[in-house]
């Protein structure tokens, strides 16, 4: 449990010392007060206590004071607010959510994967080229905000804890090949120079470090630079699924075919939205001789509700233009305050 110090409001007749301090000194004064009111924390972690008093800082998400020394400016309460998806409620191939609020779409007997798992309507109609796609959590709330801090506010230290979360999701899969070569979705050179780093490569490094400890039985090879992006693509935000696929067609290439041919690949990315990136990267890797591709992302956008998929399954219709426009509009609103997505 993380304690927070509450400062009672003082009456005008009895102003305290803090009320006369300028804002720059107020933060330091309150930090000292937190230390003095938390003797157990002082005994437990002197370094945390001293750093909290000398270098007061706030959580980048909730603006509450940070009570522990950390390279990632996120408080423990926000780190704890990262719920994991429930695997039993997801498509066993792509990870699309199958039910909402206890309502489950009606799947046919044929709509099952080879291991008996349920499939969403899209995977039933056209199986993806990858073996499966897994994700830690849904792309919303605190997880979404953390990814934005990593990508758009350039706080690379967040990649470590996020990679640990993704490693746990991968480690629980018992159907992985015994040997995997890990590749990260690449950025175009111009975008990487602008951002200063590839957030997916940082996430992949952290994931592999933790995964090697959690699953020593897996033989993991890293080939983060095996695949490249040969042309700058239009931002995916605001595009319909069809436009996304067309936008990414031919965008990737394998620059190190010797690290791909004859190997089972683990493709890592930060977000799975419509699956256009995962599918195009998978086709590129398979075209270079990869045996198989498994996809793992930190977050998964759950785009549609169960009622919509039930209607599609019942009528046999495809996504209409109004549905595509609604999806595009929702995504544009979601990223409007943080800039373009990859």
C-alpha positions as CSV (number, residue, x, y, z in Angstrom):
1,X,0.0,0.0,0.0
2,X,1.3,3.4,-1.0
3,X,0.6,6.2,1.6
4,X,-0.1,9.7,0.5
5,X,0.3,12.8,2.8
6,X,-2.8,15.0,3.2
7,X,-2.2,18.6,4.2
8,X,-5.2,20.1,5.9
9,X,-6.4,23.5,4.9
10,X,-5.3,26.2,7.2
11,X,-7.5,29.0,8.4
12,X,-6.6,32.6,7.4
13,X,-6.0,33.4,11.1
14,X,-3.3,30.9,11.6
15,X,-1.2,30.6,8.5
16,X,1.5,28.0,8.6
17,X,5.1,28.2,7.4
18,X,4.3,26.4,4.1
19,X,1.6,28.9,3.1
20,X,4.1,31.7,3.0
21,X,6.6,29.8,0.8
22,X,6.8,30.3,-3.0
23,X,5.7,27.4,-5.2
24,X,9.3,26.3,-5.9
25,X,9.9,25.8,-2.1
26,X,6.5,24.5,-1.4
27,X,7.2,21.1,-3.1
28,X,10.4,20.6,-1.1
29,X,8.6,21.5,2.1
30,X,5.9,19.0,1.5
31,X,8.4,16.3,0.5
32,X,10.2,16.8,3.9
33,X,6.9,16.5,5.6
34,X,6.2,13.2,3.8
35,X,9.5,11.9,5.0
36,X,8.9,13.0,8.6
37,X,5.4,11.5,8.7
38,X,6.6,8.1,7.3
39,X,9.2,6.8,9.7
40,X,8.7,3.2,8.6
41,X,9.5,4.2,5.0
42,X,12.6,6.0,6.2
43,X,13.8,2.8,8.0
44,X,12.9,0.7,5.0
45,X,14.5,2.8,2.3
46,X,16.7,5.7,3.3
47,X,17.6,6.4,-0.3
48,X,14.0,6.8,-1.3
49,X,13.3,9.0,1.7
50,X,16.3,11.4,1.0
51,X,15.7,11.5,-2.7
52,X,12.0,12.2,-2.1
53,X,12.9,15.2,0.1
54,X,15.8,16.6,-2.0
55,X,14.4,16.0,-5.4
56,X,10.6,16.0,-5.2
57,X,8.8,15.0,-8.3
58,X,5.3,14.1,-9.5
59,X,3.8,11.1,-11.3
60,X,3.4,12.0,-15.0
61,X,0.0,10.4,-15.1
62,X,-1.8,11.3,-11.9
63,X,0.4,14.2,-10.7
64,X,0.7,12.7,-7.2
65,X,4.1,12.9,-5.4
66,X,6.5,10.1,-6.2
67,X,7.4,8.3,-3.0
68,X,10.2,6.1,-4.4
69,X,13.3,6.7,-6.4
70,X,12.8,5.5,-9.9
71,X,14.0,6.2,-13.4
72,X,10.4,6.0,-14.7
73,X,8.4,8.9,-13.3
74,X,5.3,6.8,-12.6
75,X,3.8,6.2,-9.1
76,X,3.1,2.7,-7.8
77,X,-0.6,3.3,-7.9
78,X,-0.6,3.9,-11.6
79,X,1.7,0.9,-12.2
80,X,-0.9,-1.2,-10.4
81,X,-3.7,0.1,-12.6
82,X,-2.8,-2.1,-15.6
83,X,-5.4,-4.9,-15.9
84,X,-4.5,-7.9,-18.1
85,X,-6.9,-9.2,-20.7
86,X,-8.8,-12.4,-19.9
87,X,-7.6,-15.0,-22.4
88,X,-10.8,-17.0,-22.2
89,X,-12.7,-14.0,-23.7
90,X,-10.4,-13.6,-26.7
91,X,-10.1,-15.0,-30.2
92,X,-7.5,-17.7,-30.0
93,X,-5.8,-16.5,-33.2
94,X,-5.9,-12.7,-33.3
95,X,-6.9,-11.8,-29.7
96,X,-10.1,-9.9,-30.6
97,X,-12.5,-9.7,-27.7
98,X,-15.4,-12.2,-28.1
99,X,-17.9,-10.8,-25.5
100,X,-18.8,-7.7,-23.7
101,X,-20.8,-7.4,-20.5
102,X,-21.6,-11.1,-20.5
103,X,-23.0,-11.1,-24.0
104,X,-21.1,-13.5,-26.3
105,X,-21.4,-13.6,-30.1
106,X,-22.7,-16.9,-31.5
107,X,-19.8,-18.8,-33.1
108,X,-20.4,-21.7,-35.4
109,X,-19.0,-25.2,-34.7
110,X,-16.4,-24.6,-37.4
111,X,-15.2,-21.3,-36.0
112,X,-12.6,-22.9,-33.8
113,X,-8.8,-23.1,-34.1
114,X,-6.8,-26.3,-34.3
115,X,-6.5,-26.3,-30.5
116,X,-10.2,-25.9,-29.9
117,X,-10.2,-22.2,-29.1
118,X,-13.0,-19.9,-30.3
119,X,-12.4,-17.7,-33.3
120,X,-13.8,-14.2,-34.1
121,X,-15.8,-13.8,-37.2
122,X,-12.9,-12.3,-39.2
123,X,-10.5,-15.2,-38.4
124,X,-13.3,-17.6,-39.2
125,X,-13.6,-16.1,-42.7
126,X,-9.9,-15.6,-43.4
127,X,-7.2,-17.0,-41.1
128,X,-4.4,-14.6,-40.5
129,X,-0.9,-15.5,-41.8
130,X,0.6,-15.6,-38.3
131,X,0.1,-18.5,-35.9
132,X,-1.4,-16.3,-33.1
133,X,-1.3,-12.8,-31.7
134,X,-1.3,-12.2,-28.0
135,X,-1.3,-8.9,-26.1
136,X,-1.0,-8.0,-22.4
137,X,-3.8,-5.5,-22.0
138,X,-6.4,-3.4,-23.8
139,X,-5.3,-0.2,-25.4
140,X,-7.1,2.2,-23.0
141,X,-6.7,4.0,-19.7
142,X,-3.4,3.9,-17.9
143,X,-1.8,1.5,-20.4
144,X,-2.6,3.8,-23.3
145,X,-1.2,6.8,-21.4
146,X,2.0,4.9,-20.7
147,X,2.5,4.0,-24.3
148,X,2.0,7.6,-25.3
149,X,4.6,8.7,-22.7
150,X,7.1,6.3,-24.2
151,X,6.4,7.1,-27.9
152,X,5.5,10.8,-28.0
153,X,6.9,12.3,-24.9
154,X,10.2,10.3,-25.3
155,X,10.5,8.7,-21.9
156,X,12.4,5.4,-22.9
157,X,12.8,4.2,-19.2
158,X,9.1,3.2,-19.3
159,X,10.0,0.4,-21.7
160,X,11.5,-1.7,-19.0
161,X,8.5,-2.2,-16.8
162,X,6.2,-2.5,-19.8
163,X,8.4,-5.2,-21.3
164,X,8.1,-7.1,-18.1
165,X,4.4,-7.1,-18.4
166,X,4.5,-8.4,-22.0
167,X,7.1,-11.1,-21.0
168,X,4.6,-12.5,-18.5
169,X,1.9,-12.8,-21.1
170,X,4.3,-14.6,-23.5
171,X,5.7,-16.8,-20.8
172,X,2.2,-18.2,-20.0
173,X,1.9,-19.6,-23.5
174,X,2.6,-23.3,-23.6
175,X,2.2,-23.7,-27.3
176,X,5.3,-21.8,-28.4
177,X,8.1,-23.4,-30.5
178,X,11.1,-24.3,-28.4
179,X,13.3,-21.9,-30.4
180,X,12.3,-18.4,-31.4
181,X,14.0,-15.6,-33.1
182,X,12.8,-12.2,-31.9
183,X,12.3,-9.3,-34.3
184,X,10.8,-5.9,-33.6
185,X,8.5,-4.0,-36.0
186,X,10.9,-1.4,-37.5
187,X,10.5,2.3,-37.9
188,X,11.4,4.2,-41.1
189,X,14.8,5.9,-40.8
190,X,13.3,9.4,-40.9
191,X,10.8,8.6,-38.1
192,X,13.5,7.0,-36.0
193,X,15.8,10.0,-36.4
194,X,13.0,12.3,-35.5
195,X,12.0,10.3,-32.4
196,X,15.6,9.4,-31.4
197,X,14.8,5.7,-30.8
198,X,12.5,2.8,-31.9
199,X,10.1,2.3,-29.0
200,X,9.4,-1.2,-30.2
201,X,13.0,-2.2,-30.1
202,X,13.3,-0.9,-26.5
203,X,10.2,-2.8,-25.6
204,X,11.6,-5.9,-27.3
205,X,14.9,-5.7,-25.4
206,X,13.1,-5.5,-22.0
207,X,10.7,-8.3,-22.9
208,X,13.5,-10.7,-23.9
209,X,15.5,-10.0,-20.8
210,X,12.6,-10.8,-18.5
211,X,11.3,-13.7,-20.7
212,X,14.7,-15.4,-20.5
213,X,14.4,-15.5,-16.7
214,X,10.7,-16.6,-16.7
215,X,11.1,-19.3,-19.5
216,X,14.7,-20.7,-19.4
217,X,13.4,-23.6,-21.5
218,X,12.9,-21.3,-24.5
219,X,15.8,-20.7,-26.8
220,X,15.6,-17.0,-27.7
221,X,17.6,-15.4,-30.5
222,X,17.5,-11.7,-31.0
223,X,17.4,-10.2,-34.5
224,X,15.9,-6.7,-33.9
225,X,17.4,-5.3,-37.1
226,X,16.6,-8.3,-39.3
227,X,13.7,-6.4,-40.8
228,X,13.6,-2.9,-42.2
229,X,11.1,-0.3,-43.4
230,X,11.9,0.7,-47.0
231,X,9.5,3.5,-47.4
232,X,7.9,6.1,-45.2
233,X,4.2,5.4,-44.9
234,X,1.2,7.6,-44.2
235,X,0.2,7.7,-40.5
236,X,-2.2,4.9,-39.7
237,X,-4.4,7.0,-37.5
238,X,-7.8,7.8,-39.1
239,X,-7.5,5.1,-41.8
240,X,-10.0,2.4,-42.4
241,X,-8.8,-1.2,-42.2
242,X,-8.6,-1.5,-46.0
243,X,-6.7,1.8,-46.2
244,X,-4.3,0.5,-43.6
245,X,-3.5,-2.6,-45.5
246,X,-2.9,-0.7,-48.7
247,X,-0.8,1.9,-46.9
248,X,1.6,-0.8,-45.6
249,X,1.7,-3.0,-48.6
250,X,5.4,-3.5,-49.5
251,X,6.6,-1.2,-46.8
252,X,8.8,-3.8,-45.0
253,X,11.8,-5.9,-46.2
254,X,14.2,-8.4,-44.7
255,X,17.7,-7.0,-44.6
256,X,19.2,-10.1,-42.8
257,X,17.6,-13.1,-44.5
258,X,20.1,-15.5,-42.9
259,X,18.5,-14.7,-39.5
260,X,15.0,-15.4,-40.8
261,X,15.1,-18.3,-43.2
262,X,14.2,-21.6,-41.5
263,X,13.4,-20.1,-38.2
264,X,10.3,-19.6,-36.1
265,X,9.9,-15.8,-35.5
266,X,8.4,-13.9,-32.6
267,X,7.3,-10.5,-33.8
268,X,7.0,-7.8,-31.2
269,X,5.2,-4.5,-31.4
270,X,3.6,-2.0,-29.0
271,X,0.0,-1.9,-30.3
272,X,-2.2,-4.2,-32.3
273,X,-5.0,-2.1,-33.8
274,X,-6.5,-3.7,-36.9
275,X,-3.7,-6.2,-37.5
276,X,-2.5,-4.6,-40.7
277,X,1.0,-4.1,-39.5
278,X,1.2,-7.6,-38.0
279,X,-0.1,-9.2,-41.2
280,X,2.2,-7.3,-43.5
281,X,5.3,-8.0,-41.4
282,X,4.3,-11.7,-41.2
283,X,4.0,-11.9,-45.0
284,X,7.4,-10.3,-45.3
285,X,9.0,-12.8,-42.9
286,X,7.3,-15.8,-44.4
287,X,8.4,-14.6,-47.9
288,X,12.0,-14.6,-46.6
289,X,11.7,-18.2,-45.6
290,X,10.5,-18.0,-42.0
291,X,8.9,-21.2,-40.7
292,X,6.2,-19.4,-38.7
293,X,5.4,-16.1,-37.0
294,X,4.0,-15.5,-33.6
295,X,2.9,-12.0,-32.7
296,X,3.0,-10.3,-29.3
297,X,2.1,-6.8,-28.5
298,X,1.8,-4.8,-25.3
299,X,-1.7,-3.5,-26.0
300,X,-4.6,-4.5,-28.2
301,X,-7.3,-2.2,-29.5
302,X,-10.7,-3.9,-29.2
303,X,-12.4,-2.1,-32.0
304,X,-16.0,-3.4,-32.1
305,X,-18.7,-4.6,-29.8
306,X,-20.2,-8.1,-29.7
307,X,-23.6,-6.9,-31.1
308,X,-21.9,-5.5,-34.2
309,X,-20.1,-8.8,-34.9
310,X,-23.3,-10.8,-34.3
311,X,-25.0,-8.6,-36.9
312,X,-22.2,-9.3,-39.4
313,X,-22.2,-13.0,-38.7
314,X,-26.0,-13.2,-39.0
315,X,-26.3,-11.2,-42.3
316,X,-23.0,-12.3,-43.8
317,X,-22.3,-8.7,-44.7
318,X,-19.0,-7.0,-44.6
319,X,-18.0,-3.8,-42.9
320,X,-19.9,-0.9,-44.4
321,X,-18.5,2.5,-45.1
322,X,-20.3,4.0,-42.1
323,X,-18.7,1.5,-39.8
324,X,-15.3,2.1,-41.3
325,X,-15.8,5.9,-40.9
326,X,-16.9,5.5,-37.3
327,X,-13.8,3.4,-36.5
328,X,-11.5,5.9,-38.2
329,X,-13.2,8.8,-36.4
330,X,-12.8,7.1,-33.0
331,X,-9.2,6.4,-33.5
332,X,-8.5,10.0,-34.7
333,X,-10.0,11.3,-31.5
334,X,-8.0,8.9,-29.4
335,X,-4.6,10.1,-30.7
336,X,-5.4,13.8,-31.5
337,X,-3.7,15.1,-28.4
338,X,-0.6,12.9,-28.7
339,X,0.4,13.1,-32.4
340,X,0.6,10.5,-35.1
341,X,0.8,6.8,-34.6
342,X,2.9,4.4,-36.6
